[in-house]
C-alpha cells in the first residue's frame, strides 16, 4: 500500500500513544503480542508434527522397507525367485531377504521379549537405521558363525548387558521329540548396541546374520519375507500393483501404509486439528486489532473531521487506518516468525529445561515413540501461516477504516 508523506506521518503518530491514549496503545500492544504468540505456536506445532511424520517414516520405513513380501505360512521357501522377480519390477530399487521372529532374550535370570531379525551381512552394514547411531561396539563384528549379535539400547538396558556380555535367545518352537517339543536356546555375544530412535524398536530388536537366524529358527534355506524398497514411497501402491498380481496365490505383499496405517492417520488428524485450534489464537488476536482500531477511530473523530475539512479524501483516511492495523498485524507476524524459529532451534534445550523445572518426564520415549523431539519446518507452510495472519489483520482493519473514512465533518464540528 503506497502512502504519501502526510499519510505516513499520521499513521506513524497513530501507532504511538498520544496523551490520554495509553489504554488504546495497551490494547494494540496486546494484539501484537497475541498475533506473535499465535504465529509462533502454529509454526512450532506444525513443524514438530512434520518432524514426527518425517522421523517416523524415516526410521520405521527405513528399517522395514516400503513393503514386504510374506509367505502364507510365515515362510518363503522360493525367496530367491521372488526377490529376483521383485527387482525386475519397474520402480522397485531393492529386494532384501529377511527373517523376523518374536522370541525371548535371557541374561542372568532377566527375560525380555525380543524381535529377532536375520539379515545378510552386507544388508546389516548398509542399513542406515542400524549404522546411524551405534552406541557401543562395532556393527562390523556381526559375522556369520561368529556368535555375535547387535541389540537395541533399551533392550540392553532392560537386560543389564553391554558389549562383550552373553545373552541367550530362546525359541519356544524347537525340535519335536517323542516327548514333545523341546525349546531351542542358543547363546550369543553382544557385538554392538545401537539406537534406532524409535522406542519400540530399541527395546526389542536383536539383529544377527541370516545363517545364524536360520539355524536358531530351524528354517533351513527359507526366509520369512522379502523387504522391498521403491523409488517413490508415496506411489508404492501403483508401483507394486504388477508384483501383487503376479504373486497372487503364492505370497502376500503388504506396503508401509497398511503396516502403519493407524499411526500415520492419527498423526494426520492430529495435525489438522492442531492447525485449526491454534488458528483461533490468531483470530482472537485479530479481534483485538479490530477493537483497538475502533477505539482509536472514536478517540480521533475530531482529528479526522478536521483533516476532512482540510481536504483529506476518504481514500486517504482509509489507507491511514488500514496501514495502522496492518502494521500491528505484520509486526506481530514477524515477531512470531522469529520467536517460533528460535524456539524450534533450541527445542530440545527448552524441553529439558521444562522437565528440570517441573520434575516431570514430559517426553517419555515409551509413549512418544521417538527418543528426541523432532522438527521439520516447511517453508511453504510457514509462508501460508504468516500470510494467513497478515490477511486476517488486513480484514480486521476494514470496518474501522471505512468508519473513519465515512466520518461526516459537519456533524462532528457542528458544536465546536
C-alpha positions as CSV (number, residue, x, y, z in Angstrom):
1,X,0.0,0.0,0.0
2,X,1.6,3.3,-1.2
3,X,1.1,6.2,1.2
4,X,2.1,9.8,0.6
5,X,4.2,11.8,3.0
6,X,1.5,13.2,5.3
7,X,-0.4,9.8,5.4
8,X,2.8,8.2,6.6
9,X,3.3,10.8,9.2
10,X,-0.3,10.5,10.6
11,X,-0.1,6.7,10.5
12,X,3.1,6.8,12.4
13,X,1.6,9.1,15.0
14,X,-1.4,6.9,15.5
15,X,0.8,3.9,16.0
16,X,2.4,5.6,19.0
17,X,0.5,6.5,22.2
18,X,-0.8,10.1,22.4
19,X,-1.9,12.0,25.5
20,X,-4.7,10.1,27.2
21,X,-4.4,7.2,24.8
22,X,-2.3,4.8,26.9
23,X,-5.2,2.3,27.1
24,X,-5.6,2.2,23.3
25,X,-1.8,1.6,23.0
26,X,-2.0,-1.2,25.6
27,X,-4.8,-2.9,23.6
28,X,-2.8,-2.6,20.4
29,X,0.4,-4.0,22.1
30,X,-1.6,-6.9,23.5
31,X,-2.9,-7.5,19.9
32,X,0.7,-7.5,18.6
33,X,1.8,-10.0,21.3
34,X,-1.2,-12.2,20.7
35,X,-0.5,-12.4,16.9
36,X,3.1,-13.2,17.6
37,X,2.2,-16.0,20.0
38,X,-0.4,-17.4,17.7
39,X,2.0,-17.4,14.7
40,X,4.8,-18.9,16.8
41,X,2.6,-21.6,18.2
42,X,1.4,-22.6,14.8
43,X,4.9,-22.7,13.3
44,X,6.2,-24.7,16.2
45,X,3.4,-27.2,16.3
46,X,3.2,-27.7,12.6
47,X,7.0,-28.1,12.3
48,X,7.0,-30.7,15.1
49,X,4.1,-32.6,13.5
50,X,6.1,-32.6,10.2
51,X,9.1,-33.7,12.1
52,X,7.2,-36.5,13.8
53,X,5.9,-37.8,10.4
54,X,9.3,-37.5,8.7
55,X,11.2,-39.1,11.6
56,X,8.7,-42.0,12.0
57,X,8.7,-42.5,8.2
58,X,12.5,-42.4,8.0
59,X,13.1,-44.8,11.0
60,X,10.1,-47.2,10.6
61,X,10.2,-47.4,6.8
62,X,14.0,-47.2,6.8
63,X,14.2,-50.3,8.9
64,X,11.2,-52.2,7.5
65,X,11.3,-51.1,3.8
66,X,8.4,-49.7,1.8
67,X,6.8,-53.1,1.6
68,X,7.3,-56.7,2.5
69,X,6.5,-59.9,0.6
70,X,5.5,-62.7,3.0
71,X,4.6,-66.3,2.6
72,X,1.1,-67.5,3.7
73,X,2.6,-69.7,6.4
74,X,5.2,-67.2,7.6
75,X,7.9,-68.8,5.5
76,X,9.0,-68.1,1.9
77,X,10.8,-71.1,0.5
78,X,11.3,-69.8,-3.1
79,X,12.5,-66.4,-1.8
80,X,15.4,-66.1,-4.4
81,X,12.9,-66.3,-7.3
82,X,10.5,-63.9,-5.6
83,X,13.4,-61.4,-4.8
84,X,14.6,-61.6,-8.4
85,X,11.0,-61.0,-9.7
86,X,10.7,-58.0,-7.4
87,X,14.0,-56.5,-8.6
88,X,12.8,-56.7,-12.2
89,X,9.6,-54.8,-11.4
90,X,9.8,-51.1,-12.6
91,X,10.0,-48.7,-9.7
92,X,11.5,-51.2,-7.2
93,X,15.0,-50.3,-6.2
94,X,15.9,-53.2,-4.0
95,X,14.6,-56.6,-2.6
96,X,16.2,-57.9,0.6
97,X,15.6,-61.3,2.2
98,X,14.7,-61.1,5.9
99,X,13.9,-63.3,8.9
100,X,11.9,-61.7,11.7
101,X,10.5,-63.6,14.6
102,X,9.4,-62.6,18.2
103,X,11.4,-64.7,20.7
104,X,12.8,-64.3,24.2
105,X,16.1,-62.8,25.3
106,X,17.6,-64.1,28.6
107,X,20.5,-62.8,30.7
108,X,21.2,-63.9,34.3
109,X,17.5,-64.5,35.1
110,X,16.2,-61.5,33.3
111,X,13.8,-62.3,30.5
112,X,12.7,-59.8,27.8
113,X,10.6,-60.1,24.7
114,X,12.9,-59.7,21.7
115,X,12.2,-59.3,18.0
116,X,15.0,-61.3,16.3
117,X,15.9,-60.1,12.8
118,X,18.1,-62.1,10.5
119,X,19.8,-60.2,7.7
120,X,22.7,-60.8,5.3
121,X,25.9,-59.2,6.5
122,X,26.1,-56.7,3.6
123,X,22.5,-55.6,4.4
124,X,23.3,-55.2,8.1
125,X,26.3,-53.0,7.2
126,X,24.4,-51.0,4.6
127,X,21.3,-50.3,6.6
128,X,21.4,-46.6,7.6
129,X,19.0,-47.0,10.5
130,X,21.3,-49.5,12.2
131,X,24.6,-47.8,11.3
132,X,23.5,-44.2,12.1
133,X,23.9,-44.5,15.8
134,X,26.0,-47.4,17.1
135,X,26.4,-46.5,20.8
136,X,28.9,-49.3,21.7
137,X,30.8,-52.0,19.8
138,X,31.2,-52.3,16.1
139,X,28.4,-53.4,13.7
140,X,31.2,-55.0,11.5
141,X,31.7,-57.5,14.3
142,X,28.5,-59.2,13.3
143,X,29.7,-62.1,11.1
144,X,28.1,-65.5,10.2
145,X,29.2,-68.1,12.7
146,X,30.8,-65.5,15.0
147,X,28.0,-65.9,17.6
148,X,27.7,-62.2,17.9
149,X,24.6,-60.0,17.6
150,X,23.6,-56.4,17.7
151,X,20.8,-55.3,20.0
152,X,18.8,-52.1,20.7
153,X,19.9,-49.8,23.5
154,X,16.6,-50.2,25.5
155,X,16.8,-53.9,25.4
156,X,20.4,-53.8,26.5
157,X,19.4,-51.6,29.5
158,X,16.5,-53.9,30.4
159,X,18.7,-56.9,30.3
160,X,21.6,-55.1,32.0
161,X,24.1,-56.1,29.3
162,X,26.8,-54.3,27.3
163,X,29.3,-55.2,24.5
164,X,31.1,-58.4,25.3
165,X,28.3,-59.9,27.5
166,X,26.4,-63.0,26.5
167,X,22.7,-63.4,26.2
168,X,20.6,-66.4,25.3
169,X,17.9,-66.4,22.7
170,X,15.0,-68.8,23.4
171,X,13.0,-70.3,20.6
172,X,9.9,-72.0,22.1
173,X,9.1,-73.7,18.8
174,X,12.2,-76.0,18.9
175,X,12.7,-79.6,17.8
176,X,10.0,-82.2,18.0
177,X,10.9,-85.3,20.1
178,X,8.9,-88.3,21.2
179,X,8.4,-86.4,24.5
180,X,7.1,-83.2,22.8
181,X,8.6,-80.0,21.5
182,X,11.9,-79.1,23.1
183,X,12.6,-75.3,23.2
184,X,15.8,-74.2,21.4
185,X,18.1,-71.9,23.4
186,X,21.4,-70.6,21.9
187,X,24.0,-68.2,23.5
188,X,25.1,-65.0,21.6
189,X,27.8,-62.4,22.4
190,X,26.8,-58.7,22.2
191,X,28.9,-57.3,19.4
192,X,27.2,-53.9,19.1
193,X,24.5,-51.8,20.8
194,X,22.5,-49.4,18.5
195,X,19.8,-46.8,18.8
196,X,17.3,-46.5,16.0
197,X,15.4,-43.7,17.8
198,X,12.0,-45.5,17.9
199,X,11.4,-46.8,21.4
200,X,9.5,-49.9,20.3
201,X,12.4,-51.0,18.1
202,X,15.2,-50.1,20.6
203,X,13.6,-52.1,23.3
204,X,13.1,-55.3,21.2
205,X,15.5,-55.6,18.2
206,X,18.2,-58.3,18.1
207,X,20.0,-58.3,14.7
208,X,22.0,-61.3,13.7
209,X,23.4,-62.8,10.4
210,X,20.9,-64.6,8.2
211,X,22.6,-68.0,8.5
212,X,22.6,-67.8,12.4
213,X,18.9,-66.8,12.3
214,X,18.0,-69.8,10.1
215,X,19.9,-72.1,12.4
216,X,18.2,-70.7,15.5
217,X,14.7,-71.0,14.0
218,X,15.4,-74.3,12.1
219,X,14.4,-72.7,8.8
220,X,16.9,-74.5,6.6
221,X,17.3,-72.3,3.4
222,X,14.0,-70.5,3.9
223,X,13.4,-66.9,4.9
224,X,10.4,-65.2,6.5
225,X,9.9,-62.3,4.0
226,X,11.5,-60.2,1.3
227,X,11.7,-56.5,2.1
228,X,11.1,-54.1,-0.9
229,X,12.2,-50.5,-1.4
230,X,10.7,-48.4,-4.1
231,X,11.7,-45.2,-6.0
232,X,8.8,-43.3,-4.6
233,X,7.2,-44.4,-1.3
234,X,4.1,-42.2,-1.9
235,X,3.3,-44.2,-5.1
236,X,4.1,-47.6,-3.5
237,X,0.6,-48.9,-4.4
238,X,0.8,-48.3,-8.1
239,X,4.5,-49.5,-8.3
240,X,3.7,-52.8,-6.5
241,X,0.5,-53.5,-8.4
242,X,2.1,-55.7,-11.1
243,X,4.1,-57.6,-8.5
244,X,1.0,-58.2,-6.4
245,X,-0.9,-59.6,-9.4
246,X,2.0,-61.9,-10.3
247,X,2.5,-63.3,-6.8
248,X,-1.2,-63.8,-6.1
249,X,-1.7,-67.2,-4.5
250,X,2.0,-67.6,-3.7
251,X,2.7,-64.7,-1.3
252,X,1.2,-61.5,0.2
253,X,2.5,-58.0,-0.4
254,X,2.0,-55.5,2.4
255,X,3.2,-51.9,2.0
256,X,4.2,-49.4,4.7
257,X,0.8,-47.7,4.6
258,X,-1.0,-50.9,5.6
259,X,1.6,-51.8,8.2
260,X,1.4,-48.3,9.9
261,X,-1.9,-47.0,8.7
262,X,-3.4,-46.2,12.2
263,X,-0.2,-44.4,13.3
264,X,0.1,-42.1,10.2
265,X,-3.6,-41.5,10.0
266,X,-3.7,-40.4,13.7
267,X,-0.7,-38.0,13.0
268,X,-2.6,-36.5,10.1
269,X,-5.8,-36.0,12.0
270,X,-3.8,-34.5,15.0
271,X,-2.0,-32.2,12.5
272,X,-5.3,-30.8,11.1
273,X,-6.9,-30.4,14.5
274,X,-3.9,-28.6,15.9
275,X,-3.8,-26.2,13.0
276,X,-7.5,-25.3,13.3
277,X,-7.4,-24.9,17.1
278,X,-4.2,-22.8,17.1
279,X,-5.5,-20.7,14.3
280,X,-8.1,-19.5,16.8
281,X,-5.3,-17.8,18.7
282,X,-4.6,-15.6,15.7
283,X,-8.3,-15.0,15.2
284,X,-8.6,-13.7,18.8
285,X,-5.6,-11.5,18.2
286,X,-7.2,-10.1,15.1
287,X,-10.3,-9.2,17.0
288,X,-8.1,-7.3,19.5
289,X,-6.7,-5.4,16.5
290,X,-10.3,-4.6,15.4
291,X,-11.3,-3.4,18.9
292,X,-8.1,-1.2,19.3
293,X,-8.7,0.4,15.9
294,X,-12.4,1.1,16.7
295,X,-11.3,2.8,20.0
296,X,-8.6,4.7,18.0
297,X,-11.2,6.0,15.5
298,X,-13.6,7.1,18.3
299,X,-10.7,8.9,20.1
300,X,-9.6,10.6,16.9
301,X,-13.0,11.5,15.5
302,X,-12.4,15.3,15.9
303,X,-9.0,15.0,14.2
304,X,-10.5,13.0,11.4
305,X,-13.2,15.7,10.9
306,X,-10.5,18.4,10.8
307,X,-8.5,16.5,8.2
308,X,-11.6,16.1,6.1
309,X,-12.2,19.9,6.2
310,X,-8.6,20.5,5.2
311,X,-9.0,18.4,2.1
312,X,-8.2,14.8,3.1
313,X,-10.0,12.3,0.9
314,X,-11.9,9.3,2.1
315,X,-9.4,7.1,0.3
316,X,-6.6,8.8,2.2
317,X,-8.2,8.1,5.6
318,X,-8.9,4.6,4.6
319,X,-5.2,4.0,3.7
320,X,-4.1,5.5,7.0
321,X,-6.2,3.3,9.3
322,X,-5.6,0.2,7.2
323,X,-1.9,0.9,7.5
324,X,-2.1,1.2,11.3
325,X,-3.9,-2.1,11.7
326,X,-1.8,-3.9,9.1
327,X,1.4,-2.6,10.8
328,X,0.3,-4.2,14.1
329,X,-0.5,-7.5,12.4
330,X,2.7,-7.5,10.3
331,X,5.0,-6.7,13.2
332,X,3.2,-9.4,15.3
333,X,3.7,-11.9,12.5
334,X,7.4,-11.1,12.1
335,X,7.9,-11.3,15.8
336,X,6.0,-14.7,15.9
337,X,8.1,-16.0,13.0
338,X,11.3,-15.0,14.8
339,X,10.2,-16.5,18.1
340,X,8.9,-19.7,16.5
341,X,12.2,-20.3,14.6
342,X,14.3,-19.6,17.8
343,X,12.2,-22.0,19.9
344,X,12.4,-24.7,17.2
345,X,16.2,-24.3,17.1
346,X,16.5,-24.7,20.9
347,X,13.5,-27.0,21.2
348,X,15.4,-29.9,23.0
349,X,17.0,-27.5,25.5
350,X,13.7,-25.8,26.2
351,X,12.1,-29.3,26.7
352,X,14.9,-30.4,29.0
353,X,14.6,-27.1,31.0
354,X,10.8,-27.6,31.4
355,X,11.4,-31.2,32.6
356,X,14.1,-30.0,35.0
357,X,11.9,-27.2,36.5
358,X,8.7,-29.4,36.7
359,X,10.4,-32.6,37.7
360,X,8.2,-34.4,35.2
361,X,9.3,-36.6,32.3
362,X,7.3,-34.8,29.6
363,X,9.0,-36.6,26.7
364,X,8.7,-40.3,27.6
365,X,10.0,-42.3,24.6
366,X,7.8,-45.3,25.6
367,X,4.7,-43.0,24.9
368,X,6.1,-40.7,22.2
369,X,7.8,-43.4,20.0
370,X,10.8,-41.2,19.4
371,X,13.7,-40.5,21.8
372,X,14.1,-36.9,20.8
373,X,11.7,-34.1,19.9
374,X,11.8,-33.8,16.1
375,X,11.2,-30.8,13.9
376,X,11.0,-30.2,10.2
377,X,10.0,-26.6,9.3
378,X,8.2,-26.4,5.9
379,X,8.9,-23.0,4.2
380,X,5.7,-23.2,2.2
381,X,3.6,-24.0,5.3
382,X,5.3,-21.2,7.3
383,X,4.6,-18.8,4.4
384,X,0.9,-19.8,4.5
385,X,0.8,-19.3,8.3
386,X,2.3,-15.8,8.0
387,X,0.2,-14.9,5.0
388,X,-2.9,-16.0,6.9
389,X,-2.0,-13.8,9.9
390,X,-1.4,-10.8,7.7
391,X,-4.6,-11.4,5.7
392,X,-6.7,-11.7,8.9
393,X,-5.1,-8.5,10.2
394,X,-6.0,-6.7,6.9
395,X,-9.6,-7.9,7.1
396,X,-9.9,-6.6,10.7
397,X,-8.9,-3.1,9.6
398,X,-11.6,-2.7,7.0
399,X,-14.5,-1.9,9.2
400,X,-12.8,0.8,11.4
401,X,-11.0,2.2,8.4
402,X,-14.3,2.6,6.4
403,X,-15.9,4.0,9.6
404,X,-13.2,6.7,9.8
405,X,-13.4,7.4,6.0
406,X,-17.1,8.0,6.2
407,X,-16.9,10.4,9.1
408,X,-19.1,13.5,8.4
409,X,-17.0,16.6,9.4
410,X,-20.2,18.8,9.6
411,X,-21.8,16.6,12.2
412,X,-18.6,16.3,14.3
413,X,-17.7,20.0,14.2
414,X,-21.2,21.5,14.4
415,X,-20.9,22.5,18.1
416,X,-17.1,23.2,18.1
